[in-house]
């Protein structure tokens, strides 16, 4: 499902998520991590399809489940990140009444707590913290978080996180800033990782040439 999303196959990913949610709803017992994973994939697929109302509803359900759940388990960084990406997309689209910013802040805190017991997650925790700071109008705090995120990503040899951090920094720099071009070129590591969905975002900025994978 997440692989399908990464390949940019949003319709197929949404279908898989919704089928999984139907199975969970019919089950007498289920694991909350599975439910959260399905809801996060559904939310992000809706974002990619510009269906922000549906994305918001899925995110609301994620937060409701998290409020009743114990400490996040292994691989929680995936569904927590999906939920955060959804919040940031709605926040950036100015489709928020203020709740999306509060949801993002809450999810950032959950990821940061998770990163204390799973050190490799620190890179993503700082990546998302930087995005929250930027959208909150605190650009210096954002860049500080992203710089720390790059250190963590390098320490644990995390190529996806490294590319994503460069992308988040680069897309926010001015068009005439040479650093923007350098950062976005570094984000083309998504090509080698076969992260087609992320690579398309980089190409929106006219950096490099599309590569057939």
C-alpha positions as CSV (number, residue, x, y, z in Angstrom):
1,X,0.0,0.0,0.0
2,X,2.7,2.5,0.9
3,X,4.8,1.3,-2.0
4,X,1.8,1.9,-4.2
5,X,1.6,5.5,-2.9
6,X,5.3,6.0,-3.4
7,X,4.9,5.0,-7.0
8,X,2.3,7.7,-7.4
9,X,-0.6,5.2,-7.9
10,X,-3.0,7.1,-5.7
11,X,-6.2,5.5,-6.9
12,X,-4.9,2.0,-6.3
13,X,-3.5,2.9,-2.9
14,X,-6.8,4.4,-1.9
15,X,-8.6,1.2,-3.0
16,X,-6.3,-0.9,-1.0
17,X,-6.6,1.3,2.1
18,X,-10.4,1.3,1.9
19,X,-10.6,-2.5,1.4
20,X,-8.3,-2.9,4.5
21,X,-10.5,-0.6,6.5
22,X,-13.6,-2.7,5.6
23,X,-11.9,-5.8,6.8
24,X,-10.9,-4.1,10.0
25,X,-14.5,-2.9,10.6
26,X,-15.8,-6.5,10.1
27,X,-13.2,-8.0,12.5
28,X,-14.1,-8.8,16.1
29,X,-10.5,-7.9,17.1
30,X,-7.9,-5.9,15.4
31,X,-4.5,-4.3,16.0
32,X,-4.7,-0.5,16.3
33,X,-1.4,-0.1,14.4
34,X,-3.0,-1.7,11.4
35,X,-6.0,0.6,11.6
36,X,-3.7,3.7,11.9
37,X,-1.6,2.5,8.9
38,X,-4.7,2.2,6.7
39,X,-6.1,5.5,7.8
40,X,-2.8,7.3,7.2
41,X,-2.5,5.8,3.7
42,X,-6.1,6.8,3.0
43,X,-5.5,10.3,4.2
44,X,-2.4,10.8,2.0
45,X,-4.1,9.3,-1.0
46,X,-6.9,11.8,-0.6
47,X,-4.4,14.6,-0.4
48,X,-2.8,13.6,-3.6
49,X,-6.2,13.5,-5.2
50,X,-6.9,17.0,-3.8
51,X,-9.8,15.7,-1.7
52,X,-9.0,17.6,1.4
53,X,-12.3,17.1,3.2
54,X,-11.9,13.3,3.0
55,X,-8.2,13.7,4.0
56,X,-9.2,15.7,7.1
57,X,-11.8,13.2,8.2
58,X,-9.2,10.3,7.9
59,X,-6.8,12.4,10.0
60,X,-9.4,13.1,12.6
61,X,-9.9,9.4,13.0
62,X,-6.2,8.8,13.3
63,X,-6.0,11.3,16.2
64,X,-9.0,9.7,17.9
65,X,-7.4,6.3,17.7
66,X,-4.1,7.7,19.0
67,X,-5.8,9.2,21.9
68,X,-7.0,5.7,22.9
69,X,-3.9,3.8,22.0
70,X,-0.7,2.9,24.0
71,X,2.7,4.2,23.0
72,X,3.3,3.8,19.2
73,X,5.0,0.6,18.1
74,X,7.7,-0.1,15.6
75,X,7.2,1.4,12.2
76,X,4.8,4.0,13.7
77,X,6.9,6.6,12.0
78,X,5.3,5.7,8.7
79,X,1.6,6.3,9.6
80,X,2.5,9.2,11.9
81,X,4.4,10.8,9.0
82,X,1.5,10.2,6.6
83,X,-0.9,11.9,9.0
84,X,1.5,14.8,9.4
85,X,2.0,15.2,5.7
86,X,-1.8,15.4,5.4
87,X,-2.0,18.2,8.0
88,X,0.8,20.2,6.4
89,X,-0.9,19.9,2.9
90,X,-4.2,21.2,4.3
91,X,-2.3,23.9,6.2
92,X,-0.4,25.0,3.1
93,X,-3.6,25.0,1.0
94,X,-5.1,27.5,3.5
95,X,-7.9,25.0,3.9
96,X,-7.7,25.1,7.6
97,X,-9.7,26.7,10.3
98,X,-6.8,26.4,12.7
99,X,-7.4,22.8,13.6
100,X,-4.8,21.5,11.1
101,X,-2.0,23.5,12.8
102,X,-3.0,22.1,16.2
103,X,-3.2,18.6,14.8
104,X,0.2,19.0,13.3
105,X,1.7,20.2,16.6
106,X,0.2,17.3,18.4
107,X,1.5,14.7,15.9
108,X,5.0,16.3,16.0
109,X,5.0,15.8,19.7
110,X,4.0,12.1,19.3
111,X,6.7,11.5,16.7
112,X,9.3,13.2,18.9
113,X,8.4,11.0,21.8
114,X,8.6,8.0,19.5
115,X,12.0,9.1,18.4
116,X,13.3,8.9,21.9
117,X,12.9,5.1,21.9
118,X,13.7,4.7,18.1
119,X,16.8,6.9,17.4
120,X,16.6,6.4,13.5
121,X,13.2,8.2,13.7
122,X,14.9,11.4,14.9
123,X,15.6,12.5,11.3
124,X,11.9,12.4,10.3
125,X,10.9,13.9,13.6
126,X,13.1,16.9,13.0
127,X,12.1,17.0,9.3
128,X,8.4,17.4,10.3
129,X,9.2,19.7,13.1
130,X,11.0,22.0,10.6
131,X,7.9,22.0,8.4
132,X,5.7,22.9,11.3
133,X,8.0,25.7,12.3
134,X,8.1,27.1,8.7
135,X,4.3,27.0,8.4
136,X,4.1,28.7,11.7
137,X,6.2,31.6,10.4
138,X,9.4,30.6,12.3
139,X,11.8,30.3,9.4
140,X,15.0,30.3,11.5
141,X,13.7,27.5,13.8
142,X,12.7,25.6,10.7
143,X,16.1,25.7,9.2
144,X,17.7,24.8,12.5
145,X,15.5,21.7,12.7
146,X,16.3,20.7,9.1
147,X,20.0,21.1,9.7
148,X,19.8,18.8,12.7
149,X,17.6,16.4,10.6
150,X,20.4,16.1,8.0
151,X,22.9,15.2,10.7
152,X,20.6,12.5,12.0
153,X,19.9,11.2,8.5
154,X,23.6,11.0,7.8
155,X,24.3,9.2,11.0
156,X,21.9,6.5,10.3
157,X,22.4,6.4,6.5
158,X,18.8,7.3,5.6
159,X,18.8,8.3,1.9
160,X,15.0,8.9,1.7
161,X,15.1,11.2,4.7
162,X,18.1,13.1,3.3
163,X,16.4,13.7,0.0
164,X,13.2,14.8,1.6
165,X,15.0,17.2,3.8
166,X,16.8,18.8,0.9
167,X,13.5,19.0,-1.0
168,X,11.7,20.7,1.9
169,X,14.5,23.3,2.3
170,X,15.0,23.8,-1.5
171,X,11.3,24.4,-2.4
172,X,11.1,27.2,0.1
173,X,14.1,29.2,-1.1
174,X,13.8,32.0,-3.6
175,X,14.0,31.2,-7.3
176,X,17.1,33.2,-7.7
177,X,18.9,31.6,-4.8
178,X,21.6,29.2,-6.1
179,X,21.2,27.1,-2.9
180,X,17.7,26.3,-4.1
181,X,19.0,24.6,-7.3
182,X,21.6,22.6,-5.3
183,X,19.1,21.4,-2.7
184,X,16.5,20.3,-5.3
185,X,19.2,18.5,-7.3
186,X,20.1,16.6,-4.2
187,X,16.5,15.7,-3.8
188,X,16.6,13.9,-7.1
189,X,18.0,11.0,-5.0
190,X,14.3,10.0,-5.1
191,X,14.9,8.7,-8.6
192,X,17.3,6.1,-7.4
193,X,15.0,5.2,-4.6
194,X,12.1,4.8,-7.1
195,X,10.0,7.2,-5.1
196,X,8.1,8.4,-8.1
197,X,5.6,10.5,-6.2
198,X,8.2,12.5,-4.4
199,X,10.3,12.9,-7.6
200,X,7.3,14.4,-9.4
201,X,7.2,17.1,-6.7
202,X,10.8,17.9,-7.3
203,X,10.2,18.1,-11.1
204,X,7.5,20.7,-10.5
205,X,10.3,23.2,-9.8
206,X,12.0,22.5,-13.1
207,X,15.1,21.0,-11.6
208,X,16.7,18.4,-13.8
209,X,15.0,16.3,-16.4
210,X,12.4,13.6,-15.8
211,X,14.0,10.2,-15.8
212,X,12.3,7.0,-17.0
213,X,12.5,4.5,-14.1
